[in-house]
């Protein structure tokens, strides 16, 4: 539990950095002349980079059996790129640094999640990932609020990004101390398979249930807007002032933290059945978040955050249960690649549709989430049959 908690602290400090920066990425890119479609594509590419490249970093983590170096490099890249966005002189360097931060996430996450999976042998899968996500989200609340404070005090976006170097340095210090304290997280899980190159070459197939689960997840993300597009709407339509955008993002992250704890516990009790709520949440988001009423967009931000909390906790826990121990890195990598491609395509489509009309966005999202619910049914049936068998 202490390892999970301290790993959560590292993630929380990192979230102060990259969630603080991400909270205003839409308006920041708009200062360089970006449209909603451009914001959607840039942020969608960012999510795809963070997720799709795990096809490489996940198996690499399995093969090396040494998760710490990969985890440290990934965090370091993120914690350097975000503050540098403060000195970006145009749209291209800003977008490049944003995606550099996302690359750091792609590098570190499979190896970090593998270490958490080892700890879950003692703590419980849903509880482990739910607790880690909840602690992680405290940073995602603090970061946007710090950015909001800087902007409200008359500071610029550039100053906001630069100040994020301070929590970034703190995150690296805690991470390196945790590495010294727990050099072998696999010792928490004595039953874990020892990585073996021959075994990994033979054990290449991931279970059918894993692929059904990935298809369902991809459908939900195809109709799930990135925060960059939602934030663009808030300032483009003058729903709220620029200083309130990161505050609303903090609201979203607060609801994400609460949802992560709740959904993690529900997963341990009910398994994949609890995921039926995801398409319903995603379908509601555009109806609220693309409104021009302040109460509606605040509720929309909260609902968006609940969806992210479930995605970032329970969906990782499910992969832990659906793939063999020796293939966890590959499982995380493959799952998040599929997930990321879907989010990239969905973000781009939503951005383009938004430039045409909000109604077209709403119709698209609702239709996609209906498909997602339909994909969940065979997965639940197979899980139920396996439990009976």
Helices and strands as residue ranges (DSSP letters): H 2-22, H 25-30, H 36-52, H 54-64, H 67-84, G 85-87, H 91-123, H 125-152, H 157-163, H 165-181, G 185-188, H 197-202, H 208-222, H 227-236, H 242-270, G 271-275, H 276-289, H 294-322, G 325-327, H 328-356, H 358-388
